[in-house]
């Protein structure tokens, strides 16, 4: 039996064609070029168009509540990635919205959810702090009771898409004397609140993220999500979704790991490199005729396929490692012209118009997005292999 393909019904095949054609009409070359220039991984026109067609709500809802079936959800995920749709922040919005629906007040759910599903409201994450790293529980941003509301002071790093969002899912410390996992409270803070400041930060791959400051930000209590000092229970569900460690269904059609969309970029880049080294020069010789080139190209294809087949948190590590280790090798195969960025004179003729150069820069932050690779390796060691907690204390001289 060939397990590589799912036989689509006529209805599902028609849905795939409809979706593919619609994405081709809205994810234009201009959209891709603008996204590359801004580094925002978001396009409001595309986002609103997907919402207007009902795709966002169908992606958000389970099948029994009018959402995609398992097959159509898989088609949706694949076609969104294949079109290189700049929409990564929808996943963040949906993840936060589920926490709001589960833990928020009815007033907050009524305020937020219609706009989320219509594409008008976007939600971002306020977890990491400038001195906190990946340990979000070491939170110093303070929320203090003020009558029927709260006053928030602090700052957050890597608040990606805050400038395109209307709310931030903010982790705060509401009891500094308590143990760190029992001192946290979550809020959904309107980013238009007085005292909120958003400053852009550029990463090495050209993406835009932000640092956000909260100076005497006053919000009503209905923006609290979950119990006071019970934020870790709220946050844990969202972190599991972000890490891709949620329980998988038995149908085998779920996305195999988080950030597989980035691996599609690597696969496309690998195909372009293979096409370039397979072209003969004026003497009829092809670069791929060199055994070392053929070997490295084959190794890159095998590593890419292995990463595409690795599930859950293991796949998260495998994808990032494949990008980090293969992109410099592919640049070396192309030669010095591979360091030219997209749109540079000579890049299109001698290399792949900066495609691999971009992926080389993307590979570094790929080891940080959604949690560092060290965090994922620790999760694998402790929860999958049964090893103890890491000990980072200095080694004592004997």
TARAKA-V439980 format. One record per residue. N is the residue number from 0. RES is the residue in three letters. OMEGA is omega in whole degrees, -180 to 180 (999 if undefined). Layout:
[[N | RES | OMEGA] [N | RES | OMEGA]]
This chain:
[[0 | UNK | 178] [1 | UNK | -179] [2 | UNK | -175] [3 | UNK | -174] [4 | UNK | 172] [5 | UNK | 178] [6 | UNK | -178] [7 | UNK | 171] [8 | UNK | 179] [9 | UNK | -179] [10 | UNK | -180] [11 | UNK | 176] [12 | UNK | 178] [13 | UNK | 177] [14 | UNK | 179] [15 | UNK | 179] [16 | UNK | 179] [17 | UNK | -178] [18 | UNK | -179] [19 | UNK | -180] [20 | UNK | 180] [21 | UNK | 178] [22 | UNK | 179] [23 | UNK | -178] [24 | UNK | -177] [25 | UNK | 178] [26 | UNK | -175] [27 | UNK | 176] [28 | UNK | 180] [29 | UNK | 178] [30 | UNK | -180] [31 | UNK | -180] [32 | UNK | 179] [33 | UNK | 180] [34 | UNK | 177] [35 | UNK | -178] [36 | UNK | -177] [37 | UNK | -178] [38 | UNK | -174] [39 | UNK | -177] [40 | UNK | -178] [41 | UNK | 174] [42 | UNK | -174] [43 | UNK | 179] [44 | UNK | 177] [45 | UNK | -178] [46 | UNK | -179] [47 | UNK | 179] [48 | UNK | 177] [49 | UNK | 179] [50 | UNK | -178] [51 | UNK | 177] [52 | UNK | 179] [53 | UNK | -176] [54 | UNK | -178] [55 | UNK | -179] [56 | UNK | 180] [57 | UNK | 175] [58 | UNK | -177] [59 | UNK | -174] [60 | UNK | 170] [61 | UNK | -176] [62 | UNK | -177] [63 | UNK | 180] [64 | UNK | 177] [65 | UNK | 180] [66 | UNK | 179] [67 | UNK | 166] [68 | UNK | -179] [69 | UNK | -179] [70 | UNK | -178] [71 | UNK | 176] [72 | UNK | 178] [73 | UNK | 176] [74 | UNK | 180] [75 | UNK | -178] [76 | UNK | -179] [77 | UNK | -177] [78 | UNK | 175] [79 | UNK | 179] [80 | UNK | -178] [81 | UNK | 179] [82 | UNK | -177] [83 | UNK | -179] [84 | UNK | 177] [85 | UNK | -173] [86 | UNK | -175] [87 | UNK | -176] [88 | UNK | 173] [89 | UNK | 178] [90 | UNK | 177] [91 | UNK | 180] [92 | UNK | -179] [93 | UNK | -180] [94 | UNK | 179] [95 | UNK | -179] [96 | UNK | 178] [97 | UNK | 176] [98 | UNK | 179] [99 | UNK | 179] [100 | UNK | -176] [101 | UNK | -170] [102 | UNK | -175] [103 | UNK | 177] [104 | UNK | 178] [105 | UNK | 179] [106 | UNK | -180] [107 | UNK | 178] [108 | UNK | 180] [109 | UNK | -180] [110 | UNK | -168] [111 | UNK | -165] [112 | UNK | 179] [113 | UNK | 180] [114 | UNK | 177] [115 | UNK | -177] [116 | UNK | 176] [117 | UNK | 179] [118 | UNK | -177] [119 | UNK | -177] [120 | UNK | 176] [121 | UNK | -175] [122 | UNK | -180] [123 | UNK | -173] [124 | UNK | 174] [125 | UNK | -177] [126 | UNK | -170] [127 | UNK | 176] [128 | UNK | -175] [129 | UNK | -179] [130 | UNK | -171] [131 | UNK | -177] [132 | UNK | -176] [133 | UNK | 179] [134 | UNK | -174] [135 | UNK | -179] [136 | UNK | 177] [137 | UNK | -171] [138 | UNK | 178] [139 | UNK | 176] [140 | UNK | -171] [141 | UNK | 170] [142 | UNK | -176] [143 | UNK | 178] [144 | UNK | 176] [145 | UNK | -177] [146 | UNK | 180] [147 | UNK | -178] [148 | UNK | -176] [149 | UNK | 172] [150 | UNK | -175] [151 | UNK | 175] [152 | UNK | 178] [153 | UNK | 180] [154 | UNK | 179] [155 | UNK | 179] [156 | UNK | 177] [157 | UNK | 175] [158 | UNK | -174] [159 | UNK | 178] [160 | UNK | 179] [161 | UNK | -178] [162 | UNK | 175] [163 | UNK | -177] [164 | UNK | 179] [165 | UNK | 179] [166 | UNK | 174] [167 | UNK | 178] [168 | UNK | -164] [169 | UNK | 174] [170 | UNK | -177] [171 | UNK | 175] [172 | UNK | -179] [173 | UNK | 178] [174 | UNK | -176] [175 | UNK | -178] [176 | UNK | -177] [177 | UNK | 172] [178 | UNK | -167] [179 | UNK | 179] [180 | UNK | 179] [181 | UNK | -178] [182 | UNK | -168] [183 | UNK | 175] [184 | UNK | -178] [185 | UNK | 176] [186 | UNK | 169] [187 | UNK | -170] [188 | UNK | 174] [189 | UNK | -177] [190 | UNK | 174] [191 | UNK | -178] [192 | UNK | 174] [193 | UNK | -180] [194 | UNK | 176] [195 | UNK | 178] [196 | UNK | -179] [197 | UNK | 178] [198 | UNK | -177] [199 | UNK | 172] [200 | UNK | 178] [201 | UNK | 176] [202 | UNK | -174] [203 | UNK | 180] [204 | UNK | 177] [205 | UNK | 177] [206 | UNK | 173] [207 | UNK | 166] [208 | UNK | -175] [209 | UNK | 161] [210 | UNK | -178] [211 | UNK | -179] [212 | UNK | -180] [213 | UNK | -176] [214 | UNK | -179] [215 | UNK | 178] [216 | UNK | -178] [217 | UNK | 179] [218 | UNK | 175] [219 | UNK | -178] [220 | UNK | -177] [221 | UNK | 174] [222 | UNK | 174] [223 | UNK | 180] [224 | UNK | -178] [225 | UNK | -176] [226 | UNK | 171] [227 | UNK | -176] [228 | UNK | 176] [229 | UNK | -175] [230 | UNK | -178] [231 | UNK | 178] [232 | UNK | 178] [233 | UNK | -175] [234 | UNK | -176] [235 | UNK | 179] [236 | UNK | 180] [237 | UNK | 179] [238 | UNK | 178] [239 | UNK | 178] [240 | UNK | -180] [241 | UNK | -179] [242 | UNK | -177] [243 | UNK | -178] [244 | UNK | 177] [245 | UNK | -179] [246 | UNK | -177] [247 | UNK | 178] [248 | UNK | -174] [249 | UNK | -175] [250 | UNK | 177] [251 | UNK | -177] [252 | UNK | 178] [253 | UNK | 173] [254 | UNK | -168] [255 | UNK | 180] [256 | UNK | 175] [257 | UNK | 175] [258 | UNK | 174] [259 | UNK | 178] [260 | UNK | 179] [261 | UNK | 178] [262 | UNK | 174] [263 | UNK | 176] [264 | UNK | 178] [265 | UNK | 180] [266 | UNK | 177] [267 | UNK | 178] [268 | UNK | 178] [269 | UNK | 178] [270 | UNK | -180] [271 | UNK | 179] [272 | UNK | 179] [273 | UNK | 178] [274 | UNK | -179] [275 | UNK | -177] [276 | UNK | 176] [277 | UNK | 179] [278 | UNK | 179] [279 | UNK | 175] [280 | UNK | -176] [281 | UNK | 179] [282 | UNK | -178] [283 | UNK | -178] [284 | UNK | 178] [285 | UNK | 177] [286 | UNK | -178] [287 | UNK | 176] [288 | UNK | 172] [289 | UNK | -174] [290 | UNK | -180] [291 | UNK | 177] [292 | UNK | 180] [293 | UNK | -180] [294 | UNK | -177] [295 | UNK | 177] [296 | UNK | 178] [297 | UNK | 178] [298 | UNK | 178] [299 | UNK | 179] [300 | UNK | -180] [301 | UNK | 180] [302 | UNK | 178] [303 | UNK | 180] [304 | UNK | 178] [305 | UNK | 179] [306 | UNK | 179] [307 | UNK | -176] [308 | UNK | -176] [309 | UNK | -171] [310 | UNK | 167] [311 | UNK | -176] [312 | UNK | 176] [313 | UNK | 179] [314 | UNK | 177] [315 | UNK | 178] [316 | UNK | -177] [317 | UNK | 180] [318 | UNK | -179] [319 | UNK | 180] [320 | UNK | 178] [321 | UNK | 178] [322 | UNK | -177] [323 | UNK | -173] [324 | UNK | -175] [325 | UNK | -175] [326 | UNK | 177] [327 | UNK | 178] [328 | UNK | 179] [329 | UNK | 175] [330 | UNK | 180] [331 | UNK | 178] [332 | UNK | -179] [333 | UNK | -179] [334 | UNK | -172] [335 | UNK | 180] [336 | UNK | -179] [337 | UNK | 179] [338 | UNK | 180] [339 | UNK | 179] [340 | UNK | -177] [341 | UNK | 178] [342 | UNK | -179] [343 | UNK | 177] [344 | UNK | 178] [345 | UNK | -177] [346 | UNK | -177] [347 | UNK | -175] [348 | UNK | -173] [349 | UNK | -178] [350 | UNK | -178] [351 | UNK | 180] [352 | UNK | 173] [353 | UNK | -177] [354 | UNK | -179] [355 | UNK | 177] [356 | UNK | 177] [357 | UNK | -180] [358 | UNK | 177] [359 | UNK | 178] [360 | UNK | 178] [361 | UNK | -174] [362 | UNK | -178] [363 | UNK | 178] [364 | UNK | 176] [365 | UNK | 178] [366 | UNK | -178] [367 | UNK | -175] [368 | UNK | 176] [369 | UNK | -176] [370 | UNK | -177] [371 | UNK | 177] [372 | UNK | 178] [373 | UNK | 177] [374 | UNK | -179] [375 | UNK | 178] [376 | UNK | 176] [377 | UNK | 178] [378 | UNK | 179] [379 | UNK | -177] [380 | UNK | -174] [381 | UNK | -170] [382 | UNK | -179] [383 | UNK | -177] [384 | UNK | 177] [385 | UNK | 179] [386 | UNK | -179] [387 | UNK | 177] [388 | UNK | -180] [389 | UNK | 178] [390 | UNK | -176] [391 | UNK | -180] [392 | UNK | -179] [393 | UNK | 178] [394 | UNK | 179] [395 | UNK | 179] [396 | UNK | -179] [397 | UNK | 999]]
